[in-house]
Amino acid sequence: SVLKQCKDVELSFSDVTGKPEAFKGIKKGMLYLTPYRMIFVSKRKDSMLSFMMPFYLVKGCSIEQPVFSANYIKGQIQAELFPS
């Protein structure tokens, strides 16, 4: 179930080693909040169509509230490794 959806969300990545094309720049789209994860769906035709962030992989999460700009969520997401 979707608890909340937000339009006009911007997603960006920093500190990515060997940053692939899909992680470059600022992505714009919608964010869906569910009980288990956040799901970002890109608004444009982009190399990254969607990005899912399960809560158990999000570390150091904080809500930033700057005085002269928009609020944002900041944190680190760890890649999930699948056994081969």
C-alpha positions as CSV (number, residue, x, y, z in Angstrom):
1,S,0.0,0.0,0.0
2,V,1.1,3.6,-0.7
3,L,1.2,5.7,2.4
4,K,2.1,9.0,0.6
5,Q,3.1,10.1,-2.9
6,C,5.0,13.3,-3.7
7,K,5.2,15.1,-7.0
8,D,8.1,17.2,-8.3
9,V,10.7,15.4,-6.3
10,E,14.4,15.7,-7.2
11,L,16.8,12.9,-6.7
12,S,20.6,13.2,-6.9
13,F,23.6,11.0,-6.0
14,S,26.9,11.9,-4.6
15,D,30.0,10.0,-3.5
16,V,29.3,7.2,-6.0
17,T,32.6,5.6,-7.1
18,G,32.9,5.1,-10.9
19,K,29.5,6.9,-11.3
20,P,27.6,5.2,-14.1
21,E,25.6,7.4,-16.5
22,A,22.3,6.5,-14.8
23,F,23.5,8.1,-11.5
24,K,24.7,11.5,-13.0
25,G,22.8,14.7,-12.7
26,I,19.5,15.5,-11.0
27,K,16.5,13.3,-11.6
28,K,13.0,14.7,-11.4
29,G,9.9,12.6,-10.8
30,M,7.5,11.2,-8.2
31,L,8.3,9.5,-4.8
32,Y,6.1,6.9,-3.3
33,L,6.3,6.0,0.4
34,T,5.3,2.5,1.4
35,P,5.6,0.8,4.8
36,Y,8.8,-0.9,3.6
37,R,10.5,1.3,1.0
38,M,10.7,4.6,-0.9
39,I,10.2,4.3,-4.7
40,F,11.3,7.1,-7.1
41,V,9.8,7.0,-10.6
42,S,11.5,9.3,-13.2
43,K,9.3,11.9,-14.9
44,R,11.4,12.0,-18.1
45,K,12.8,9.4,-20.5
46,D,16.0,8.8,-18.6
47,S,18.6,6.0,-18.2
48,M,17.2,5.6,-14.7
49,L,13.5,4.9,-15.0
50,S,13.0,4.1,-11.3
51,F,15.0,3.6,-8.0
52,M,13.8,1.6,-5.0
53,M,15.2,2.3,-1.5
54,P,14.3,-0.3,1.1
55,F,14.4,1.2,4.6
56,Y,16.7,-1.5,6.0
57,L,19.4,-0.4,3.5
58,V,19.2,3.4,4.3
59,K,21.8,4.6,6.8
60,G,22.4,8.0,8.3
61,C,19.0,9.3,7.3
62,S,18.2,12.9,8.3
63,I,15.7,15.5,7.3
64,E,17.4,18.8,6.4
65,Q,15.5,22.1,6.7
66,P,17.6,24.9,5.3
67,V,16.5,28.5,6.0
68,F,16.5,29.7,2.3
69,S,15.8,26.6,0.3
70,A,13.5,23.5,0.2
71,N,13.6,20.8,2.8
72,Y,15.2,17.5,1.8
73,I,16.0,14.1,3.0
74,K,19.7,13.1,3.2
75,G,21.1,9.7,3.7
76,Q,23.2,6.8,2.4
77,I,21.8,3.8,0.6
78,Q,23.8,0.6,0.4
79,A,23.6,-1.6,-2.6
80,E,22.0,-5.0,-1.9
81,L,24.3,-7.8,-2.9
82,F,22.8,-11.0,-4.2
83,P,24.6,-14.3,-3.9
84,S,25.9,-15.7,-7.1
